[in-house]
């Protein structure tokens, strides 16, 4: 394989990696903007930051997030 071909292959892999990272970040930002919690990010965080603890199930996670958002009753603002 020539240097040029190797450079193209490495550059393509890098571009694909950056595009995938951008897409995941954009999707997570969009979910947060419309109020949908990201369970996969939560599981990754739990494995990385709290390896001894077991993450909540998907259903428990969404229930906890919805209660945190809506379970407090009316807002006292205005």
Secondary structure, DSSP 8 states (H G I E B T S, - for coil): --HHHHHHHHHHHHHHHHHHHHHHHHHHHHHHHHT---HHHHHHHHHHH-TTS----HHHHHHHHHHHHHTT-S----
